[in-house]
Amino acid sequence: MTEQPRAATHRSTAPRKYAPSAKRAARTSEARDRIRRAAWHAFSTQGLDAASIAGIVRESGVSTGSFYNHFGSKEALFEVFLEELAEEVRALTARARAKADDLETMLRISFEALLEHIVSIEGARGFIERNQHHLRASLHQFDAMEQMLEDLRRDVARGAGRSLSAQELDLVARMIFAMGLETILQLDERPGPSSSEAAALMTAMIVRGVGGLGLEKT
């Protein structure tokens, strides 16, 4: 009896995929965190333009290849920080305004929450002071900024005490946004007014104008 040939067995040539181990994932997360800490320090003390990838890599203790694998460029990492900060600011100011029903109180407590948050972040005032032109150029590209304006339009409509047109709501929202942004950009590491004092001043400017500051007419 003739033995029939066995059917050929074919092994897949596709590379086997391995699930990342917990240890590998932990090392990756640690490397990313070290890069972020080193970059934040560099951007806060030198500014984006003066900071170098070589310096960030040296301080973080990771390889240059690891830096590029995680972030690609120092500009990309800088934008990660900005986007995260924008999301934080949007969330905390919206929560603050939700505690009040009148516009003046809304603004005062949200401005105060904003300033206290920025001051509480180690290195944030240096980061802002040394990167103002990058902040001005980059912040408006993030979705959080448009969402923040939409939050403001909704809260102004709720707290204004009178009906406003869509154009008026948008203008007031943009004025509030601009006031908050410019105040943050003027923060530096020198002593200044407290968060509550600055918030009260900003609110008076928006709600009552220059006359609301108690300035004498000349």
PASEBA-1860 file (N, C-alpha, C; in nm, 3 decimals):
! residues 218
1> MTEQPRAA> 0.085/-0.120/0.000/0.000/0.000/0.000/0.088/0.124/0.000 ~ 0.060/0.210/-0.095/0.142/0.330/-0.106/0.100/0.432/-0.002 ~ 0.199/0.480/0.069/0.169/0.580/0.175/0.141/0.715/0.110 ~ 0.028/0.771/0.150/-0.010/0.902/0.097/0.079/1.011/0.158 ~ 0.122/1.107/0.076/0.205/1.215/0.132/0.127/1.300/0.230 ~ 0.192/1.335/0.336/0.127/1.421/0.437/0.108/1.563/0.382 ~ -0.001/1.620/0.423/-0.028/1.757/0.380/0.078/1.850/0.437 ~ 0.126/1.936/0.355/0.228/2.030/0.401/0.169/2.125/0.503
9> THRSTAPR> 0.245/2.151/0.605/0.202/2.247/0.706/0.273/2.378/0.680 ~ 0.198/2.487/0.687/0.253/2.620/0.659/0.252/2.702/0.786 ~ 0.365/2.752/0.822/0.375/2.839/0.937/0.366/2.985/0.893 ~ 0.294/3.062/0.970/0.278/3.203/0.937/0.412/3.274/0.948 ~ 0.438/3.356/0.849/0.563/3.434/0.854/0.544/3.569/0.922 ~ 0.420/3.598/0.963/0.395/3.726/1.029/0.463/3.727/1.165 ~ 0.523/3.837/1.202/0.591/3.842/1.333/0.492/3.826/1.446 ~ 0.535/3.753/1.547/0.448/3.732/1.663/0.440/3.860/1.744
17> KYAPSAKR> 0.321/3.891/1.785/0.303/4.012/1.865/0.300/3.976/2.013 ~ 0.376/4.048/2.091/0.382/4.024/2.234/0.315/4.139/2.308 ~ 0.233/4.105/2.402/0.173/4.210/2.485/0.281/4.271/2.572 ~ 0.284/4.403/2.582/0.387/4.466/2.664/0.374/4.422/2.809 ~ 0.487/4.389/2.868/0.486/4.347/3.007/0.463/4.467/3.097 ~ 0.418/4.440/3.220/0.395/4.548/3.316/0.526/4.620/3.346 ~ 0.635/4.543/3.349/0.765/4.604/3.380/0.807/4.698/3.267 ~ 0.786/4.653/3.143/0.822/4.738/3.028/0.736/4.863/3.025
25> AARTSEAR> 0.608/4.848/3.053/0.518/4.963/3.055/0.559/5.061/3.163 ~ 0.600/5.009/3.279/0.643/5.096/3.389/0.768/5.172/3.351 ~ 0.862/5.105/3.284/0.985/5.173/3.242/0.955/5.283/3.141 ~ 0.863/5.253/3.050/0.825/5.353/2.949/0.761/5.475/3.015 ~ 0.671/5.449/3.110/0.604/5.559/3.180/0.704/5.641/3.260 ~ 0.798/5.573/3.324/0.899/5.644/3.404/0.985/5.732/3.314 ~ 1.027/5.678/3.200/1.110/5.757/3.108/1.035/5.880/3.060 ~ 0.908/5.862/3.026/0.826/5.975/2.981/0.815/6.081/3.089
33> DRIRRAAW> 0.791/6.038/3.212/0.779/6.133/3.323/0.910/6.207/3.347 ~ 1.022/6.138/3.336/1.152/6.202/3.356/1.179/6.306/3.249 ~ 1.142/6.274/3.126/1.158/6.371/3.017/1.071/6.493/3.043 ~ 0.946/6.470/3.084/0.854/6.581/3.110/0.907/6.671/3.221 ~ 0.956/6.612/3.330/1.008/6.694/3.441/1.127/6.777/3.397 ~ 1.217/6.714/3.323/1.337/6.786/3.277/1.299/6.897/3.179 ~ 1.205/6.869/3.090/1.163/6.970/2.992/1.092/7.086/3.060 ~ 1.005/7.055/3.155/0.934/7.163/3.226/1.034/7.255/3.296
41> HAFSTQGL> 1.136/7.195/3.359/1.239/7.276/3.425/1.313/7.362/3.323 ~ 1.346/7.303/3.209/1.418/7.379/3.106/1.333/7.492/3.050 ~ 1.207/7.463/3.019/1.120/7.566/2.964/1.090/7.676/3.067 ~ 1.090/7.641/3.195/1.059/7.737/3.301/1.178/7.825/3.336 ~ 1.297/7.774/3.319/1.416/7.850/3.359/1.490/7.910/3.240 ~ 1.474/7.851/3.121/1.546/7.901/3.003/1.452/7.951/2.894 ~ 1.334/7.895/2.887/1.242/7.925/2.777/1.258/7.824/2.665 ~ 1.156/7.811/2.584/1.158/7.713/2.475/1.273/7.738/2.378
49> DAASIAGI> 1.296/7.862/2.342/1.397/7.891/2.241/1.537/7.854/2.288 ~ 1.568/7.880/2.415/1.702/7.852/2.466/1.720/7.707/2.509 ~ 1.613/7.641/2.545/1.622/7.502/2.588/1.665/7.413/2.472 ~ 1.740/7.309/2.502/1.785/7.217/2.398/1.745/7.074/2.433 ~ 1.726/6.995/2.331/1.695/6.854/2.353/1.812/6.786/2.424 ~ 1.933/6.823/2.388/2.050/6.764/2.453/2.048/6.791/2.603 ~ 2.013/6.915/2.641/2.006/6.948/2.782/1.894/6.874/2.853 ~ 1.779/6.861/2.788/1.666/6.789/2.846/1.701/6.642/2.865
57> VRESGVST> 1.764/6.583/2.764/1.806/6.443/2.772/1.907/6.423/2.883 ~ 2.003/6.515/2.892/2.107/6.503/2.996/2.045/6.510/3.136 ~ 1.953/6.602/3.158/1.892/6.615/3.290/1.798/6.499/3.321 ~ 1.729/6.449/3.221/1.633/6.340/3.245/1.701/6.206/3.265 ~ 1.822/6.189/3.208/1.892/6.063/3.220/1.846/5.957/3.122 ~ 1.764/5.993/3.024/1.720/5.897/2.923/1.803/5.917/2.796 ~ 1.786/5.829/2.701/1.860/5.841/2.575/1.792/5.941/2.482 ~ 1.869/5.991/2.387/1.812/6.081/2.287/1.703/6.011/2.207
65> GSFYNHFG> 1.727/5.883/2.176/1.628/5.807/2.103/1.497/5.795/2.179 ~ 1.507/5.779/2.311/1.387/5.770/2.393/1.309/5.901/2.387 ~ 1.379/6.012/2.390/1.310/6.142/2.380/1.231/6.149/2.250 ~ 1.296/6.118/2.138/1.229/6.129/2.008/1.115/6.028/1.995 ~ 1.131/5.911/2.056/1.023/5.813/2.052/0.898/5.864/2.122 ~ 0.918/5.938/2.231/0.805/5.984/2.311/0.743/6.112/2.257 ~ 0.827/6.208/2.213/0.774/6.340/2.182/0.810/6.395/2.044 ~ 0.915/6.348/1.983/0.947/6.393/1.848/1.027/6.521/1.840
73> SKEALFEV> 0.989/6.621/1.920/1.060/6.749/1.918/1.031/6.823/2.047 ~ 1.113/6.922/2.078/1.087/7.001/2.200/0.961/7.085/2.182 ~ 0.933/7.129/2.059/0.812/7.208/2.034/0.687/7.125/2.059 ~ 0.691/6.997/2.019/0.576/6.909/2.041/0.552/6.890/2.191 ~ 0.659/6.874/2.267/0.645/6.859/2.412/0.594/6.987/2.476 ~ 0.641/7.102/2.428/0.593/7.230/2.478/0.442/7.241/2.456 ~ 0.395/7.199/2.341/0.252/7.207/2.313/0.172/7.110/2.399 ~ 0.232/6.999/2.438/0.166/6.907/2.532/0.138/6.979/2.663
81> FLEELAEE> 0.238/7.051/2.713/0.220/7.127/2.837/0.111/7.232/2.822 ~ 0.112/7.304/2.712/0.012/7.409/2.691/-0.129/7.352/2.683 ~ -0.144/7.243/2.609/-0.277/7.184/2.595/-0.329/7.134/2.728 ~ -0.243/7.072/2.807/-0.285/7.024/2.939/-0.324/7.140/3.029 ~ -0.245/7.247/3.025/-0.275/7.365/3.106/-0.407/7.428/3.064 ~ -0.431/7.434/2.934/-0.556/7.491/2.883/-0.676/7.410/2.930 ~ -0.664/7.280/2.928/-0.774/7.193/2.973/-0.799/7.212/3.122 ~ -0.692/7.222/3.201/-0.706/7.243/3.345/-0.777/7.376/3.374
89> VRALTARA> -0.734/7.481/3.305/-0.791/7.614/3.328/-0.938/7.616/3.288 ~ -0.970/7.556/3.175/-1.109/7.552/3.133/-1.196/7.485/3.239 ~ -1.152/7.371/3.289/-1.232/7.295/3.385/-1.248/7.369/3.517 ~ -1.139/7.424/3.568/-1.148/7.485/3.702/-1.225/7.617/3.699 ~ -1.213/7.695/3.592/-1.287/7.821/3.587/-1.437/7.795/3.566 ~ -1.470/7.693/3.488/-1.611/7.658/3.469/-1.672/7.612/3.601 ~ -1.598/7.533/3.677/-1.649/7.488/3.808/-1.669/7.606/3.902 ~ -1.578/7.702/3.898/-1.589/7.819/3.985/-1.712/7.901/3.949
97> RAKADDLE> -1.733/7.926/3.821/-1.849/8.008/3.779/-1.981/7.939/3.810 ~ -1.980/7.807/3.813/-2.103/7.733/3.841/-2.152/7.754/3.984 ~ -2.067/7.809/4.070/-2.105/7.831/4.210/-2.185/7.960/4.230 ~ -2.198/8.042/4.125/-2.267/8.170/4.138/-2.368/8.188/4.027 ~ -2.461/8.283/4.048/-2.564/8.311/3.949/-2.552/8.449/3.886 ~ -2.480/8.540/3.953/-2.463/8.674/3.895/-2.324/8.685/3.834 ~ -2.315/8.764/3.728/-2.192/8.770/3.650/-2.074/8.819/3.732 ~ -2.094/8.920/3.815/-1.983/8.976/3.891/-1.920/8.872/3.982
105> TMLRISFE> -2.002/8.797/4.053/-1.948/8.694/4.142/-1.883/8.582/4.062 ~ -1.947/8.546/3.951/-1.888/8.444/3.864/-1.745/8.480/3.824 ~ -1.729/8.602/3.778/-1.598/8.645/3.730/-1.496/8.651/3.842 ~ -1.537/8.708/3.954/-1.442/8.723/4.065/-1.389/8.588/4.111 ~ -1.479/8.492/4.133/-1.432/8.364/4.186/-1.360/8.280/4.081 ~ -1.397/8.298/3.954/-1.325/8.221/3.851/-1.188/8.281/3.824 ~ -1.175/8.414/3.823/-1.044/8.476/3.809/-0.953/8.437/3.926 ~ -1.010/8.438/4.046/-0.930/8.402/4.163/-0.884/8.256/4.155
113> ALLEHIVS> -0.974/8.168/4.114/-0.938/8.026/4.100/-0.829/8.009/3.996 ~ -0.840/8.084/3.886/-0.739/8.079/3.779/-0.602/8.119/3.831 ~ -0.595/8.234/3.897/-0.466/8.286/3.944/-0.406/8.196/4.052 ~ -0.490/8.149/4.142/-0.439/8.061/4.248/-0.383/7.932/4.188 ~ -0.449/7.882/4.086/-0.401/7.759/4.023/-0.265/7.780/3.958 ~ -0.251/7.887/3.883/-0.124/7.913/3.815/-0.011/7.931/3.917 ~ -0.037/8.009/4.021/0.065/8.035/4.122/0.104/7.907/4.196 ~ 0.010/7.814/4.208/0.035/7.691/4.284/0.124/7.592/4.209
121> IEGARGFI> 0.138/7.608/4.078/0.218/7.515/3.998/0.364/7.557/4.003 ~ 0.448/7.470/4.051/0.590/7.502/4.062/0.648/7.531/3.924 ~ 0.710/7.647/3.911/0.772/7.684/3.785/0.680/7.749/3.684 ~ 0.549/7.758/3.714/0.455/7.808/3.614/0.479/7.954/3.580 ~ 0.511/8.037/3.680/0.532/8.179/3.650/0.656/8.198/3.564 ~ 0.760/8.119/3.590/0.878/8.126/3.504/0.849/8.076/3.365 ~ 0.770/7.970/3.354/0.729/7.914/3.225/0.656/8.020/3.144 ~ 0.564/8.091/3.208/0.485/8.193/3.139/0.571/8.313/3.102
129> ERNQHHLR> 0.652/8.358/3.197/0.734/8.477/3.174/0.831/8.458/3.058 ~ 0.890/8.339/3.045/0.994/8.315/2.947/0.941/8.266/2.812 ~ 0.811/8.245/2.802/0.756/8.192/2.677/0.633/8.268/2.629 ~ 0.626/8.397/2.662/0.504/8.473/2.632/0.468/8.471/2.485 ~ 0.566/8.491/2.397/0.532/8.499/2.255/0.484/8.363/2.203 ~ 0.536/8.255/2.258/0.490/8.123/2.216/0.348/8.096/2.268 ~ 0.321/8.141/2.389/0.186/8.125/2.444/0.084/8.202/2.361 ~ 0.117/8.325/2.328/0.024/8.406/2.248/-0.002/8.340/2.112
137> ASLHQFDA> 0.102/8.283/2.053/0.090/8.226/1.919/0.022/8.089/1.919 ~ 0.034/8.016/2.030/-0.008/7.875/2.028/-0.140/7.846/2.097 ~ -0.175/7.922/2.199/-0.290/7.885/2.281/-0.420/7.875/2.202 ~ -0.440/7.963/2.106/-0.568/7.968/2.036/-0.589/7.849/1.943 ~ -0.489/7.767/1.922/-0.506/7.653/1.832/-0.571/7.534/1.902 ~ -0.579/7.537/2.035/-0.630/7.421/2.107/-0.782/7.425/2.119 ~ -0.842/7.306/2.111/-0.987/7.297/2.123/-1.037/7.353/2.255 ~ -0.956/7.338/2.360/-0.998/7.384/2.493/-1.024/7.534/2.494
145> MEQMLEDL> -0.955/7.610/2.409/-0.975/7.754/2.407/-1.112/7.791/2.350 ~ -1.149/7.727/2.241/-1.282/7.754/2.184/-1.391/7.704/2.278 ~ -1.366/7.591/2.342/-1.463/7.539/2.439/-1.476/7.632/2.558 ~ -1.364/7.694/2.598/-1.369/7.789/2.708/-1.453/7.912/2.671 ~ -1.438/7.958/2.547/-1.520/8.070/2.502/-1.668/8.033/2.500 ~ -1.698/7.912/2.458/-1.838/7.867/2.459/-1.891/7.860/2.602 ~ -1.809/7.811/2.695/-1.848/7.810/2.836/-1.878/7.951/2.885 ~ -1.792/8.044/2.847/-1.809/8.183/2.890/-1.936/8.244/2.832
153> RRDVARGA> -1.962/8.219/2.702/-2.084/8.272/2.641/-2.207/8.222/2.715 ~ -2.206/8.095/2.749/-2.320/8.038/2.820/-2.336/8.099/2.960 ~ -2.224/8.116/3.031/-2.231/8.169/3.167/-2.264/8.318/3.169 ~ -2.216/8.392/3.070/-2.251/8.534/3.060/-2.402/8.547/3.038 ~ -2.456/8.465/2.950/-2.600/8.469/2.924/-2.678/8.437/3.052 ~ -2.625/8.348/3.132/-2.693/8.310/3.256/-2.682/8.417/3.364 ~ -2.570/8.488/3.369/-2.548/8.579/3.480/-2.557/8.727/3.451 ~ -2.581/8.764/3.324/-2.578/8.905/3.288/-2.695/8.984/3.344
161> GRSLSAQE> -2.807/8.920/3.369/-2.923/8.992/3.422/-3.007/9.058/3.316 ~ -2.968/9.048/3.193/-3.048/9.100/3.083/-3.015/9.022/2.957 ~ -3.102/9.031/2.860/-3.084/8.957/2.736/-2.976/9.021/2.651 ~ -2.886/8.940/2.599/-2.780/8.988/2.511/-2.789/8.915/2.378 ~ -2.753/8.984/2.271/-2.751/8.920/2.140/-2.633/8.824/2.132 ~ -2.634/8.740/2.031/-2.523/8.646/2.012/-2.391/8.720/1.994 ~ -2.396/8.833/1.922/-2.274/8.912/1.900/-2.224/8.973/2.031 ~ -2.317/9.021/2.113/-2.278/9.079/2.242/-2.220/8.972/2.334
169> LDLVARMI> -2.282/8.855/2.337/-2.231/8.746/2.420/-2.089/8.707/2.378 ~ -2.068/8.700/2.248/-1.936/8.662/2.199/-1.832/8.767/2.235 ~ -1.868/8.895/2.220/-1.774/9.003/2.252/-1.738/9.002/2.399 ~ -1.838/8.990/2.486/-1.812/8.990/2.630/-1.727/8.869/2.668 ~ -1.759/8.752/2.612/-1.681/8.632/2.641/-1.536/8.649/2.601 ~ -1.513/8.710/2.485/-1.376/8.730/2.439/-1.302/8.834/2.524 ~ -1.373/8.935/2.574/-1.312/9.033/2.663/-1.269/8.967/2.794 ~ -1.355/8.881/2.848/-1.322/8.811/2.972/-1.202/8.720/2.950
177> FAMGLETI> -1.205/8.647/2.838/-1.094/8.558/2.805/-0.963/8.637/2.792 ~ -0.969/8.748/2.720/-0.850/8.829/2.699/-0.797/8.886/2.830 ~ -0.887/8.929/2.918/-0.844/8.981/3.048/-0.771/8.874/3.128 ~ -0.828/8.754/3.132/-0.764/8.646/3.204/-0.629/8.609/3.146 ~ -0.622/8.600/3.013/-0.498/8.563/2.947/-0.390/8.668/2.970 ~ -0.424/8.795/2.952/-0.324/8.901/2.969/-0.275/8.908/3.114 ~ -0.365/8.886/3.209/-0.322/8.888/3.349/-0.225/8.775/3.376 ~ -0.254/8.656/3.323/-0.162/8.544/3.341/-0.027/8.574/3.277
185> LQLDERPG> -0.029/8.632/3.157/0.096/8.659/3.087/0.182/8.764/3.157 ~ 0.119/8.846/3.241/0.195/8.946/3.315/0.248/8.893/3.448 ~ 0.210/8.772/3.483/0.262/8.714/3.607/0.412/8.690/3.591 ~ 0.487/8.721/3.693/0.627/8.683/3.696/0.662/8.639/3.837 ~ 0.787/8.620/3.863/0.828/8.564/3.992/0.847/8.670/4.099 ~ 0.817/8.794/4.068/0.826/8.901/4.169/0.697/8.907/4.250 ~ 0.705/8.958/4.372/0.582/8.971/4.453/0.484/9.065/4.385 ~ 0.356/9.038/4.401/0.253/9.122/4.342/0.127/9.114/4.425
193> PSSSEAAA> 0.016/9.166/4.374/-0.109/9.159/4.449/-0.151/9.014/4.468 ~ -0.230/8.990/4.572/-0.279/8.855/4.597/-0.377/8.815/4.487 ~ -0.406/8.687/4.480/-0.501/8.639/4.379/-0.637/8.704/4.396 ~ -0.682/8.719/4.521/-0.813/8.779/4.545/-0.815/8.926/4.506 ~ -0.705/8.998/4.535/-0.698/9.140/4.498/-0.697/9.157/4.347 ~ -0.617/9.076/4.279/-0.611/9.084/4.133/-0.744/9.046/4.070 ~ -0.810/8.944/4.126/-0.940/8.901/4.073/-1.045/9.010/4.089 ~ -1.043/9.079/4.203/-1.138/9.187/4.225/-1.114/9.302/4.127
201> LMTAMIVR> -0.989/9.333/4.101/-0.955/9.440/4.007/-1.000/9.404/3.865 ~ -0.972/9.281/3.822/-1.011/9.237/3.690/-1.163/9.240/3.674 ~ -1.233/9.196/3.776/-1.379/9.193/3.771/-1.437/9.333/3.762 ~ -1.383/9.425/3.842/-1.431/9.563/3.839/-1.411/9.626/3.702 ~ -1.297/9.596/3.640/-1.270/9.650/3.506/-1.375/9.604/3.405 ~ -1.413/9.477/3.413/-1.507/9.422/3.317/-1.650/9.466/3.346 ~ -1.691/9.459/3.473/-1.830/9.483/3.509/-1.864/9.632/3.513 ~ -1.771/9.713/3.568/-1.802/9.855/3.586/-1.712/9.950/3.508
209> GVGGLGLE> -1.614/9.897/3.438/-1.525/9.982/3.361/-1.424/10.053/3.451 ~ -1.350/10.146/3.391/-1.247/10.218/3.466/-1.308/10.293/3.584 ~ -1.430/10.345/3.568/-1.495/10.416/3.677/-1.517/10.328/3.797 ~ -1.526/10.198/3.775/-1.546/10.107/3.886/-1.422/10.086/3.971 ~ -1.308/10.140/3.926/-1.186/10.126/4.004/-1.171/10.235/4.106 ~ -1.262/10.331/4.105/-1.253/10.440/4.201/-1.153/10.548/4.161 ~ -1.117/10.550/4.030/-1.021/10.648/3.984/-1.090/10.784/3.966 ~ -1.023/10.890/4.003/-1.080/11.025/3.984/-1.066/11.069/3.840
217> KT> -1.169/11.134/3.792/-1.163/11.185/3.656/-1.070/11.305/3.649 ~ -0.995/11.312/3.543/-0.906/11.426/3.528/-0.966/11.530/3.435
END
